[in-house]
């Protein structure tokens, strides 16, 4: 059932597949995904590869997921006037882009990340953009209420590593410098109290933390949304194939990779105020 | 020149009054609802009213943080709460979620809107976005370089508030939910467990990976901050002690005032820096104001964060006739100790403790009990709420 829905969304170009390597494009096309989301070189954090806009040949959305400086904004104002016609839309995180994009015909999707977690906040943002990608910090029930009350169709992050911390500092470089070690741009570290692993990814614009497991919100394809973002970055190539083939075939959608995934907060709300000790 | 504001944290009414007394122009505080210090003792509405009435009676301001990121279930009561804050006449609300801004506009409430640093504003277009929603002031992201601050000011004219002292997030504020994943406490609803202060294993034979930043300290950059257009100078730390608040506020008050009248010297700045460093017990640096921070702006292994017992007592009263300070003890001191007395209207001076009397005016050798009342002789007039600290260096060593 879920697979049929996915295929329908793929056909309607509603599945935004994030591309962090060239091979993925062909693999995705074979299963029927034709709309791609490209991290933009110089304007994204947390990926092994980002793309120059001129190198993007597919029908695409641009992904600008970092906080922007004044200089970035000025540069993007120029870039936006020269976009090739294959660029259909833009997924962005910095509110400064709203003014920059307002006179373009691009589809504007605000990636609220951790900020817009209520239907009123989402609706307030929808006054300025075409869609908002809901936060992964909320439960599926909360998402359903937002979808029901939203003034436009929202979008959903359905699979991938969740970016759970974004520092402007170059934390891996700083560590290597402190201890005179070779610099790495990607490293798994272990939080010692809870034994949780985190993936740390750095580029010159900052450092990102991801949790060990991939967020599995594929069941959200059941919900009515404008776009469904799928992010296979850092998923081993063989597992990418498994997941994409599941999109194409009629198997259960995370068959073979479920141990790598978690639904995180889809079913379990985070604490707002701590309960009294005896109730914990 | 626009008015320069010194903005201090207020964890409760006592600290609020100390902050004002030591020179803050305004304070920020959290109410019992919708504030990012969810598990702290925050202000009730009655206490906010008392705080605002007191502040306004001495021509000062109170800003209330309504800065959680709202989930659907947290929306209940928001309108009513904002209405009550307006009725109380708070001077501004600090918001990071657009819903708060929208509600203030929708209800046409007479509340000034300040956008929290949690909203991560680093460029003039994002500031213009908030101005379009009637925001009067933006607390810029702590990642702003001085050139960015200047351009934002030039392009928008917005009131700019910047942090000048205190703890830093490793993350861009608002962009971290490490707490959610490690402890299930929602960082953006006040549950931050400060995971960035924890250690991470890197490789078996390598030192731990650390992401912990040193604190922020802008003592040496106040003039530049004024020059690039910062209006409000904000001290971090709603959970800090009265001693910390008094010391920070007094030092920055003096630096700002002397900067404005062009009388500050580099040796004085050095002296003030040493006072702050001694009080804060963590290393502090300018962080992003001049350059991208390196490993030198972070903590790694073997950091020294031992708290000190410098704060010896709070002046309750001064007996002019008998030249006796009535003191509420805060840390152990004894006969012979050399201390310093300081206060908002008291020029810091050195005092050797030659006698100590207990509450019954009996001579004692040591003041060992927390909050005990005692008396010490002092020929120089001191004032209520002045403070006494152990002397560790002398101003003359610097100036």
Interface residues (C-beta under 8 A of the other chain):
Chain A: X67 X68 X69 X70 X72 X73 X94 X95 X96 X97 X98 X99 X100 X113 X114 X115 X116 X117 X118 X119 X120 X121 X124 X125 X128 X137 X138 X142 X145 X146 X164 X165 X166 X167 X168 X169 X170 X171 X174 X175 X177 X178 X179 X181 X187 X189 X190 X191 X192 X193 X194 X196 X198 X200 X206 X207 X209 X211 X264 X265 X268 X269 X270 X271 X272 X273 X274
Chain B: X38 X39 X68 X69 X70 X71 X72 X73 X74 X75 X96 X97 X98 X99 X101 X102 X103 X119 X120 X121 X122 X123 X124 X125 X126 X127 X128 X129 X130 X141 X143 X145 X147 X148 X151 X152 X155 X170 X171 X172 X174 X175 X176 X177 X178 X180 X181 X182 X184 X185 X186 X187 X188 X189 X190 X191 X195 X196 X198 X199 X200 X201 X202 X206 X207 X208 X209 X210 X211 X213 X288 X292 X293 X294 X295 X297 X298 X300
